[in-house]
Every structure is written in C-alpha cells, then in structure tokens.
C-alpha cells in the first residue's frame, strides 16, 4: 500500500539511487537500470540527473553511473556515528559489569 503523503517522483529517484548499490567499480548503464526498475530510460535519465546535481550519483567516462561523493560521505558519517555509539555502549557495559562484579564479591 502506498502512503499518499509521499512524492511519487521522489520515490522514483530514490529507487534509482538504491539501484546504484553494488555498482561502485564498474557502474551501471541507464538501459540496465530502466530494465531492472521497469521504467523508461528517459525517466531513469531524469532521476540520475537529479542525483548527479546533488552529488549523490556520478557518471563515469563510459556513460555508466555510480554512487556519488555525497552519498559516500553520508555513508562514512553514518558509519562513524555507529562506531561512536558502539564505543559508548561498550564503555557502559564495562562499567555495569565492573559494578556487578563488585556486588558479587561483596564490596
């Protein structure tokens, strides 16, 4: 069921963005994306132009498309945030474990 509060064109653009996943080294052609997403090549082209203009996709010299620098930067920042959160969780678990050990030993 489609949420009526979404923007149809935005959804199409995001589907194209997600379809670029796994093509970072060789890229993917518009024709392949159109076939996979069951959209016209012109629709895919327009979506890609939007993504390229925002740095979320890039066109290679051979005409194929890959994820862009901004998308990679988003992924790196997200990964760094997760690493920091995991570090905080690990510190908390160590403090709780240390306190539990103190309680068990009667301190």
trRosetta pair geometry for C-beta under 8 A, 3 or more apart (Angstrom, degrees):
i j d omega theta_ij theta_ji phi_ij phi_ji
2 6 6.9 -104 179 41 89 124
3 6 5.0 89 81 -17 95 104
6 10 6.8 -133 176 69 84 114
6 11 5.7 58 151 -53 128 118
7 10 3.8 67 81 8 108 117
7 11 6.8 179 87 -14 56 81
8 11 5.7 -55 -154 32 31 113
8 12 6.7 31 152 -18 64 103
9 12 5.6 -51 -151 34 37 113
9 13 6.5 38 151 -20 66 103
10 13 5.7 -53 -149 35 33 112
10 14 6.3 30 154 -17 66 107
11 14 5.7 -57 -147 38 31 109
11 15 6.4 36 153 -23 65 103
12 15 5.6 -51 -150 31 33 113
12 16 6.7 33 151 -17 64 101
12 39 6.9 112 -152 -105 113 152
12 43 6.6 -80 177 171 141 112
12 47 5.7 -120 128 -89 93 132
13 16 5.8 -54 -156 34 34 111
13 17 6.5 37 147 -21 65 104
13 47 4.5 -173 -108 -146 63 95
13 50 5.4 -56 -126 82 132 140
13 51 6.5 169 -170 -55 98 94
14 17 5.3 -47 -147 34 38 117
14 18 6.4 37 154 -17 67 102
15 18 5.8 -53 -147 38 32 109
15 19 6.3 35 151 -23 64 107
15 37 5.7 119 137 -135 121 127
15 47 7.9 -45 64 -162 80 160
16 19 5.5 -55 -148 34 32 115
16 20 7.0 42 151 -30 62 96
16 33 6.2 48 -135 -177 86 135
16 37 6.8 -31 -84 -62 67 166
16 44 6.0 150 -111 -141 125 72
16 47 4.1 132 1 128 157 137
16 48 6.2 -121 163 -64 144 69
16 51 6.6 -133 103 -29 117 141
16 57 7.8 -38 130 -59 105 152
17 20 6.0 -50 -164 17 34 114
17 51 5.8 171 -84 -110 92 135
17 56 6.0 -30 -119 147 118 127
17 57 6.9 -129 -110 -55 73 110
17 67 7.8 71 -163 -111 75 85
17 71 7.2 -176 -161 -105 108 139
18 21 5.8 -25 -175 -6 50 116
19 28 7.2 -122 137 91 92 161
19 33 5.4 112 123 -133 144 94
19 36 6.1 142 -145 99 129 134
19 37 5.9 -67 -68 -58 155 116
20 23 5.6 -100 -168 49 54 113
20 28 6.4 -154 -121 30 59 125
20 51 8.0 170 -27 159 148 162
20 57 6.1 -151 -82 -112 162 106
20 65 6.2 -80 -113 120 114 100
20 66 6.4 122 -172 -159 113 28
20 67 5.1 141 127 -62 128 73
20 71 8.0 51 89 113 138 174
21 67 7.3 48 -85 -55 49 123
23 26 6.3 -82 -163 68 74 73
23 27 5.5 56 156 -148 107 15
23 28 4.1 -47 -141 -32 165 102
23 64 7.5 -125 165 162 125 120
23 65 7.5 51 110 91 135 63
23 66 5.9 -143 112 -110 86 71
23 67 7.9 136 70 -16 79 80
24 66 5.5 88 -133 -157 41 114
24 67 6.0 -29 -100 27 88 104
25 66 7.9 145 7 -113 13 134
26 64 6.9 -13 143 105 64 162
27 60 4.6 -117 -47 3 156 135
27 62 6.9 164 60 65 142 107
27 64 2.9 123 122 118 124 117
27 65 5.5 135 -161 53 101 22
27 66 4.7 -81 -96 -50 80 89
28 32 5.2 -112 -176 79 92 129
28 33 5.8 103 129 -53 118 95
28 64 5.6 137 50 -166 16 105
28 65 5.9 -43 61 60 73 78
28 66 7.7 125 11 -79 75 53
29 32 4.7 96 60 5 84 101
29 33 7.1 -151 96 -2 46 86
29 63 6.9 32 -120 110 84 98
29 64 5.2 -64 -71 -105 57 86
29 65 7.8 127 -106 12 16 82
30 33 5.7 -58 -149 40 33 110
30 34 6.1 36 154 -23 68 107
30 41 5.2 75 141 -151 113 93
30 44 5.1 147 -158 106 85 127
30 45 5.7 19 -137 -71 142 79
30 48 6.9 -92 -100 -11 98 152
30 63 7.9 -68 -6 153 99 100
30 65 7.4 77 -64 -7 68 119
31 34 5.6 -52 -145 35 30 113
31 35 6.4 30 156 -18 63 106
31 41 6.1 -14 -90 -98 57 119
32 35 5.8 -54 -149 36 31 110
32 36 6.2 26 156 -15 65 111
33 36 5.8 -59 -143 42 29 108
33 37 5.8 2 167 3 68 116
33 39 7.8 -30 131 55 82 108
33 44 4.8 137 102 -148 117 141
33 48 7.8 114 73 -59 167 120
33 65 7.6 -5 -37 47 143 126
34 37 6.5 -69 -135 51 21 93
34 38 7.9 77 167 -98 52 6
34 39 5.5 -107 -139 77 66 70
34 40 6.2 -23 -146 161 121 15
34 41 4.5 -50 -65 -77 156 60
34 43 7.4 121 -117 58 94 92
34 44 4.7 -107 -72 -16 82 143
35 38 7.5 15 -178 -72 26 45
37 44 6.8 138 53 -89 134 109
39 43 4.3 -104 167 81 114 134
39 44 5.5 135 95 -51 118 87
40 43 4.6 100 58 1 81 101
40 44 7.2 -149 95 -2 45 85
41 44 5.5 -55 -148 39 36 112
41 45 6.1 43 152 -26 68 104
42 45 5.4 -47 -144 33 33 116
42 46 6.5 33 156 -18 63 103
43 46 6.0 -56 -152 36 29 108
43 47 6.4 28 152 -17 64 107
44 47 5.7 -57 -149 38 32 111
44 48 6.1 32 153 -19 67 108
45 48 5.7 -58 -148 38 28 111
45 49 6.4 31 153 -22 64 104
46 49 5.7 -50 -147 32 32 113
46 50 6.7 35 152 -18 62 101
47 50 5.8 -54 -157 33 34 112
47 51 6.5 29 149 -15 66 107
48 51 5.5 -55 -146 40 36 111
48 52 6.0 38 154 -21 69 105
48 57 5.7 -97 -152 99 73 155
48 59 7.6 81 160 -72 123 100
48 65 5.6 -100 -141 -97 129 159
49 52 5.6 -49 -140 37 31 112
49 53 6.3 34 157 -22 63 105
50 53 5.9 -55 -149 33 28 111
50 54 6.7 10 156 -4 62 110
51 54 6.1 -70 -152 46 30 101
51 56 4.3 -92 -163 78 82 103
51 57 3.6 47 123 7 120 115
51 68 6.9 172 152 -6 90 127
52 55 7.7 43 -174 -71 31 21
52 56 7.6 -92 -61 55 21 65
52 57 5.1 -61 -68 80 63 89
52 58 6.5 111 -122 -101 86 32
52 59 6.3 -2 -107 -21 137 95
52 65 7.8 -99 -68 -131 105 114
52 68 6.8 152 -119 -70 48 140
54 68 7.8 145 92 64 65 153
54 70 6.4 -97 138 58 74 160
55 58 8.0 7 -154 -64 49 88
55 68 4.7 -175 168 135 48 137
55 69 5.5 -57 -176 62 105 86
55 70 3.3 94 110 -16 110 121
55 71 7.5 -172 125 -15 72 70
56 67 7.2 -58 169 -157 57 68
56 68 4.9 103 116 40 9 119
56 70 5.3 -60 -73 75 55 112
56 71 4.6 85 -150 -52 65 104
57 65 5.3 6 178 -175 118 114
57 66 7.0 156 -158 82 70 35
57 67 6.3 -71 -107 -128 58 29
57 68 4.7 -43 2 -29 6 105
57 71 7.2 43 -62 -14 49 137
58 65 6.9 156 79 -152 39 66
58 66 5.5 -21 61 64 90 85
58 67 7.4 16 16 105 88 25
58 68 4.4 127 -34 -102 85 79
58 69 7.1 66 -49 -16 128 76
59 63 6.6 -22 -173 -147 106 30
59 64 7.3 155 -154 84 63 29
59 65 5.6 -38 -100 -95 61 74
60 63 7.0 -34 74 35 75 20
60 64 5.0 -4 41 64 117 79
60 65 7.1 -157 2 -83 84 21
60 66 6.2 67 -43 -7 106 109
67 71 4.4 -108 -175 85 102 140
67 72 6.1 123 123 -51 114 84
68 71 5.2 100 58 9 68 101
68 72 7.1 -129 108 -2 37 92
69 72 5.6 -58 -147 40 34 111
69 73 6.1 36 154 -22 68 106
70 73 5.5 -51 -145 35 32 114
70 74 6.5 38 153 -22 64 101
71 74 5.7 -48 -151 32 33 114
71 75 6.6 33 150 -18 63 104
72 75 5.6 -53 -151 36 34 113
72 76 6.4 33 152 -19 66 105
73 76 5.7 -53 -146 36 33 110
73 77 6.3 31 156 -17 66 106
74 77 5.9 -57 -147 38 29 108
74 78 6.2 30 154 -19 64 108
75 78 5.7 -56 -148 37 29 113
75 79 6.3 31 154 -20 64 107
76 79 5.6 -54 -147 36 31 112
76 80 6.4 33 154 -19 65 104
77 80 5.7 -52 -149 36 32 112
77 81 6.4 34 152 -20 64 104
78 81 5.7 -54 -150 34 32 112
78 82 6.5 31 152 -18 65 105
79 82 5.7 -54 -149 36 32 111
79 83 6.4 35 152 -21 65 105
80 83 5.6 -53 -148 35 32 114
80 84 6.5 32 153 -18 65 103
81 84 5.8 -54 -150 36 32 110
81 85 6.4 32 152 -18 65 106
82 85 5.6 -54 -147 37 32 112
82 86 6.2 33 154 -19 66 105
83 86 5.8 -55 -147 37 30 110
83 87 6.4 35 151 -23 63 104
84 87 5.5 -52 -151 33 33 115
84 88 6.6 33 152 -18 65 102
85 88 5.7 -53 -151 35 34 110
85 89 6.3 34 151 -18 66 106
86 89 5.5 -52 -145 38 34 113
86 90 6.2 38 153 -22 66 104
87 90 5.7 -53 -147 34 30 112
87 91 6.5 31 154 -19 63 104
88 91 5.8 -53 -149 35 32 111
88 92 6.4 32 152 -19 64 107
89 92 5.7 -56 -150 37 32 113
89 93 6.3 33 153 -20 66 106
90 93 5.7 -53 -146 36 31 111
90 94 6.4 33 154 -20 64 105
91 94 5.7 -55 -150 35 31 112
91 95 6.5 29 153 -18 65 104
92 95 5.8 -55 -150 36 32 109
92 96 6.3 29 154 -16 66 107
93 96 5.8 -55 -145 40 31 110
93 97 6.1 32 155 -20 65 108
94 97 5.7 -54 -143 39 29 111
94 98 6.2 31 156 -21 64 106
95 98 5.7 -54 -147 36 29 112
95 99 6.4 27 154 -17 64 107
96 99 5.7 -57 -149 38 31 110
96 100 6.2 33 152 -21 65 106
97 100 5.6 -52 -145 36 31 113
97 101 6.4 33 154 -20 64 104
98 101 5.8 -53 -151 34 31 112
98 102 6.6 34 149 -20 63 103
99 102 5.5 -50 -151 33 35 114
99 103 6.4 36 151 -19 66 103
100 103 5.6 -53 -149 35 33 112
100 104 6.3 33 152 -19 66 106
101 104 5.6 -53 -145 37 32 112
101 105 6.2 20 159 -11 66 110
102 105 6.1 -64 -145 43 27 102
102 107 4.4 -75 -169 62 85 119
103 106 7.8 47 176 -67 29 21
103 107 7.4 -82 -69 53 24 75
